[in-house]
């Protein structure tokens, strides 16, 4: 049995994840998270919030998972978000064309027909009769809300926004746990003024000494401090900062640093909205290198597209260090001519023509609509003048850097990289603070009051927000083995000495070493171990 099969078997048997709708035959691309799976997934998400919300200072929002068709017309998902679907003409099996070798069906060898297939799930809104889609990413909600969020942020950049939530892609042939039709994405959108980048990015890059593996699209793999790649011009400061942040995050949640790298997209695989993109990839036993994170420079594409389609101004304001004197051309009415010619209509006409741009003026004059009438205002009624004025700043479309994390893929890779077999032991070497159960609490024997003491300890730990699991079934060795298999880092056992001096043993999962502590010091001892 390979590692993939072993991890999937353990996950289903012990309550991490399992295929959805199994009693009805299942539907590929959908999985349920069990009790332990939910615990691990929530920890992965909360560490992400530690980095982006509490660390980077991004604000978190939540937007609907369904959006009207207009959103995806603007974002170009209706035209660009598609794969080629290949269907066997004999057996009817459906495949993703990019995964096939040749033009024959891998199942029966017959010819296959191919056609583009949009990956979004289509739906609708009752009564309004509007076409809608389930979102394929969380990003568009953050772009649409930019004007409101910009005001919320006191109209200052950089402005970071994050969202964690479900996204949906109608994958053609999802046949394993790394390709899902419903999945969780944790995305950040950093709205930047490219002329005023935060100096802390460069400072962090220069201070960092982490060894990071990079695979630029036109170079061989390199490994070293991130600042060297910046100095060589392979990375901008902003992309480098989020590569560094992602590397730290991955190590903290349990991804093996020796099986993790950042690969730059080839020009032909770059998304239509991106000028640069680096994938954080993990090495897996069955699938090779797998994308977990995409860090993209989305340029000004999305805000410009939504501004163009909606008519809403998506610009920010850049204040100059000192006001500048600018000259602009303007239309100014000649009251002495305009008044006698148009009498009572002169005032509204003056207001209307002075609000126009000079490039709207034609040789024969300016045509305006007033009170349902078309009125030609001849050239002698106005003049084009140059006006000098002080300008405090200028409006511009912010640039966007997007780190996008696939939580479900990270979840699987954390399990695979933690999966360990030593002799006859199977254990998950999860980082202690990532384990869905922090402490297993066992009585040596389920009698003589040992079980009652153990249950009291388990309740006390939960009251202190330390997740615990009470187990009295089978031998103590078998209970340790069950705890090891689900990644429980520490096991506490009550024995007959506990009844004498109120001490218990703490067993370490990885070393199997045990030590005695007073029950009153147990919470403090566990907390200290978690902080290491």
Order of alpha helices (4+ residues) and beta strands (2+ residues): alpha-beta-beta-alpha-beta-beta-alpha-alpha-beta-beta-beta-beta-beta-alpha-alpha-beta-beta-alpha-beta-beta-alpha-alpha-beta-beta-beta-alpha-beta-alpha-alpha-beta-beta-beta-beta-alpha-beta-beta-beta-alpha-beta-alpha-beta-alpha-beta-beta-alpha
